[in-house]
Amino acid sequence: MEERSLGAILLEQTSLTEDQLQQGLVVQREKGMKLGEALVQLKYLRTEDILKALSIQLGFPYESRIEVEHVDPVLVENLPINYAKDNEILPLRKEGLTIVVAMADPTNFNAMDDLRLLFNTDIKPVIAGAYEIVNAINAVYNKTTDKGEQVMSELDEEMEEIAQDFDEPVDLLDASDEAPIIRLVNSLMFRAVKQKASDIHIEPFERDLMIRFRIDGVLYDVMHPPKRAQNSIISRVKIMAGLNIAEKRIPQDGRIRIKIAGRDIDIRVSTIPTAFGESIVMRLLDKKAVLLDIETLGFIGKNLEYINDVINRAHGIILVTGPTGSGKTTTLYSALSKINSNELKIITVEDPVEYQLPGINQMQVNPKIDLTFATGLRAFLRQDPDVIMVGEIRDRETAEIAIQASLTGHLVFSTLHTNDAAASITRLVDMGVEPFLVSSSVICIMAQRLIRSVCKDCARKYTPEEAELHKIGLTTEDLKGRQLFRPVGCPNCLETGYAGRTGIHEIMVMNDTIRSEVMKGSDASTIKKIAQSNGMKTLREDGAQKVMMGWTTVEEVMRATQEDAD
């Protein structure tokens, strides 16, 4: 009854349709999640819509923003931060004898009982978004969260003493007065994780040291520490990554494993020498972030049906293609996680192993001892696997072994670097693989890109011009009452108007017609046209669908699909 009541409220208060509600109820039953979570996952509604409906249903106030400066610090002193984060609750203020508590789940009655016992008084819940609450918890509890400027101020005061003699490893390790450096680097990593950055760039120039974050694929300038702190900061990062801080002439690679706010974060560190010092890039890998359902990666309609079908085949090659940073590894990991079971033996060979997948044997290539993709793949075939993932097909030898594996009853996943699905066929042939082997082994090729999603907190509805829609092959008639959104910018999305990314996909499932063209040696454009005539949506067409669904913008789709331009 409660769920139907919430559904009725959503039908009345939002743009949700009856069909969408029924689909949400199906997902709710299948995955054992709450109705609101199911509707948000299906991207029919925004979290804000669900929270407002819950506010109406339960009679609790809804707060879209938590003003951190107004949170009573006395109230949080006795509430452990882990408990607050696990339950997504935060005491805000006193109103008479009652304590107002922000809750992401107002039906968490156990937490409410705990707070009544803790504070020995009545609790008044208010509903707020989980993201808003966790951000507020970080700001209230962790005094180092937003102290980058303070640390830099301390650096200016103390750097005269600690910036000297940093070329010597022993000084850096033994020094007792380098706390500002350590706190600056720790603050940098904490801030990067909080802002969901994928990379931290530390770049030295002649008179400046620039620190930038890559967030949703775009670089943002975040900090300019004093130039005299450069050697200290770089040495600190290199020590954390287990690198040789005395060697500054050659590139080095290392890894840092840390835990931030209860999350295990792997950081891959790369250094290269430049004219004005060593440049460092740190790739942040959140172990939990990659374990996504295949349904949450942006697959919709026929594409979702295609991918669910091919990953459950008994044998054949599935290729994922796209440029670096297009989410190929995440897609492969999610596919492997979906089919992983006790009945299958799954082995991967990667460069490097980015995330540990439970129940899956993972091996990292090591060219120094001649452990390449090809040698690893050849060894795998003696391990009686059912499913094999090869990080990347880079040469003819790897391609041919992968094809032989698929032809002898194995399901093989791998990646290529090509612009679209059809070009992968010609790339394999160019490597020296016979066309008949390609046509008989490859069962599906998927090209993908990542596009930024509009921020759900600040996006504004608007009516697009015909010329704007024409860029992605749409007309005003195609919208059919759908609503497009324009990015605006708010604190939650760092004023960018975008938060998070989703995938756009071009899935070419091999059939007899396409195989015949491959055997004849047809070029990529011919194969692509035939695939389109058989129903394949191009990257831009799939992006256009996501624009119509309100997930992203015309500009984002244009940026990601320039090669699809007429």
HELIX and SHEET records of a PDB file:
HELIX    1   1 GLU A    2  GLN A   13  1                                  12    
HELIX    2   2 GLU A   18  LYS A   31  1                                  14    
HELIX    3   3 LEU A   35  GLN A   41  1                                   7    
HELIX    4   4 THR A   47  LEU A   58  1                                  12    
HELIX    5   5 VAL A   68  HIS A   70  5                                   3    
HELIX    6   6 PRO A   73  VAL A   76  1                                   4    
HELIX    7   7 ILE A   81  ASN A   87  1                                   7    
HELIX    8   8 PHE A  109  PHE A  119  1                                  11    
HELIX    9   9 ALA A  130  TYR A  141  1                                  12    
HELIX   10  10 GLY A  148  ILE A  162  1                                  15    
HELIX   11  11 PRO A  169  ASP A  174  1                                   6    
HELIX   12  12 ALA A  179  LYS A  194  1                                  16    
HELIX   13  13 LYS A  227  ALA A  229  5                                   3    
HELIX   14  14 GLN A  230  MET A  240  1                                  11    
HELIX   15  15 ILE A  294  LEU A  297  5                                   4    
HELIX   16  16 GLY A  301  VAL A  310  1                                  10    
HELIX   17  17 LYS A  328  ILE A  339  1                                  12    
HELIX   18  18 PRO A  367  ILE A  369  5                                   3    
HELIX   19  19 PHE A  373  PHE A  380  1                                   8    
HELIX   20  20 LEU A  381  GLN A  383  5                                   3    
HELIX   21  21 ARG A  396  LEU A  407  1                                  12    
HELIX   22  22 ALA A  421  ASP A  430  1                                  10    
HELIX   23  23 PRO A  435  SER A  441  1                                   7    
HELIX   24  24 GLU A  466  HIS A  470  1                                   5    
HELIX   25  25 THR A  476  LEU A  479  1                                   4    
HELIX   26  26 PRO A  491  CYS A  493  5                                   3    
HELIX   27  27 ASP A  512  LYS A  520  1                                   9    
HELIX   28  28 ALA A  524  SER A  533  1                                  10    
HELIX   29  29 LEU A  539  MET A  548  1                                  10    
HELIX   30  30 VAL A  554  ALA A  560  1                                   7    
HELIX   31  31 GLN A  562  ASP A  564  5                                   3    
SHEET    1   A 3 ILE A  89  GLU A  95  0                                        
SHEET    2   A 3 THR A  98  MET A 103 -1                                        
SHEET    3   A 3 ILE A 123  ILE A 127  1                                        
SHEET    1   B 6 VAL A 218  MET A 223  0                                        
SHEET    2   B 6 LEU A 209  ILE A 215 -1                                        
SHEET    3   B 6 ALA A 197  PRO A 204 -1                                        
SHEET    4   B 6 GLY A 277  ASP A 286 -1                                        
SHEET    5   B 6 ARG A 263  THR A 274 -1                                        
SHEET    6   B 6 GLN A 252  ILE A 260 -1                                        
SHEET    1   C 7 ASN A 361  GLN A 364  0                                        
SHEET    2   C 7 ILE A 346  GLU A 350  1                                        
SHEET    3   C 7 VAL A 387  VAL A 390  1                                        
SHEET    4   C 7 LEU A 411  LEU A 416  1                                        
SHEET    5   C 7 GLY A 316  THR A 321  1                                        
SHEET    6   C 7 VAL A 442  VAL A 454  1                                        
SHEET    7   C 7 TYR A 498  VAL A 509 -1                                        
SHEET    1   D 2 ARG A 460  TYR A 462  0                                        
SHEET    2   D 2 LEU A 484  ARG A 486 -1                                        
END                                                                             
